[in-house]
Amino acid sequence: MLVMKFGGSSVADENQIHKVLEIARSRASRRPVIVSSAHKGITDALLNAGKAAAKGEPDAGQIIEKQRRVLKGCGCDHDMLDPFFREIEDLLRGISLVREASKRSLDYLAGFGERMSVRVIADYFTRNGVKAEAFDAWDLGFITDENFGGARPLPGYEARMLTEFKRRVGSDVLPVITGFVGKTSGGELTTVGRNGSDFSATCFAAGLGAEECEIWTDTDGVMTADPSLVKDARSIPYMSFAEASELAYYGGRVLHPSTLLPAIKRNIPVRVLNTNRPQHPGTVITEDGGDNPNMVTSIAYKEGQAVITIESTQMLGQPGFLAKVFDVLGREKVDIDMISTSEISVSMTCPGASNLNGAMKALEQFGRVSVVTDKTIVCVVGKNVKKQRGLGAKVFTALRDSEVNVEMISQGANKINLSFLIDDSDVKKAVPALHDALFEG
């Protein structure tokens, strides 16, 4: 069995969906299972409509117009999705009445994208000679916790998936399953986080015992850098789970950060491929990865970071000081990435500053607290980065020559990455310069 995930750009319209059909047809002997995202732009339209409704402006027009264009292009019945359209309109009116778009409501709203897309795809496949059936993920065992906006499947999901799949999916049917969404045991719709269909796909791969999970995107696999910044970025043939996980966490644009966890647990290879160039071998991600002639594997970056700094003489010779600080951050649900300490100060990075007010007040008991924003973590990832002689010199020389200032540096004992902090405004200089020094030099 083969699980294949197709992202929003891969199912954007009839032209793209036809490419998906031909790819699935070419893999018929491997018993393909498709996990799909919403059509490109639909999820954003849904969430924007929800936020507008919370301000008293309920309008489903843009959503319905976008979805009807896909319906028409694919030759589907004009009224096939009308029940969904009516439900979206009702939900937006409800949000408008209470003037509040809760996480629960936004999850319910955002989930319509995948629910509509799988029905369009299955209908198109069936009319074009491949018998297919649309399934909502929860009907095939994807039951989650109640962490709206970032839900995770409940323990034992693998067995539930296998049982429900055998019970509901006919042997002559190609199942097209919603990514991104699930349901709680109480029936509340949840999402696993933006771009989370990758994670849904690897969960199904683990649950169904797939031989491989393919992630179909609009790039030739995982790249050595963001191709929108580096025109000479190249595809990486092989990567280890550890390298791919670091890249995903630190802003790699191809994989969702949680994607690999189910695959790692079951040691299922993940292959990243290009829907528009299906003949390209892409990137194969396995436990060990393959040989890499380059000093590093890839460069990733995560923008919009904030830096919290605490200056305090209380730190001097005081065991447990940092434990108290992190206890506060944990209670305030502040996620910390990089840490740098001195005798009387500690600096920590976290995503954005929108949720820091409570943490700032609580941290003032330990000393003077300051926050700076608009920072980016750049991460250089590769096997045994720590043992690469001269790597640091190449990295920091390239940054110096590009007039990029480095504010914090971190090199973990796991030997996988070298990370540092720069201004958001310097990313467009820093990443190309690093790529030139590490891959072209």
Secondary structure by P-SEA (a helix, b strand, c coil): cbbbbbcccccccaaaaaaaaaaaaaacccbbbbbbccccaaaaaaaaaaaaaaaccccaaaaaaaaaaaaaaaccccccaaaaaaaaaaaaaaaaaaccccaaaaaaaaaaaaaaaaaaaaaaaaaaccbbbbbccccccccccccccbbbbccaaaaaaaaaaaaccccccbbbbbccccccccbbbbbccccaaaaaaaaaaaaacccbbbbbccccccccccccccccccccccccaaaaaaaaaaccccccccccccccccbbbbbbbbccccccccbbbccccccccccccbbbbbcbbbbbbbbccccccccaaaaaaaaaaaaaccccccccccccbbbbbcccccccaaaaaaaccccbbbbbcbbbbbbbbccccccccaaaaaaaaaaaaacccccbbbbcccccccccccccccccccaaaaaaacccc
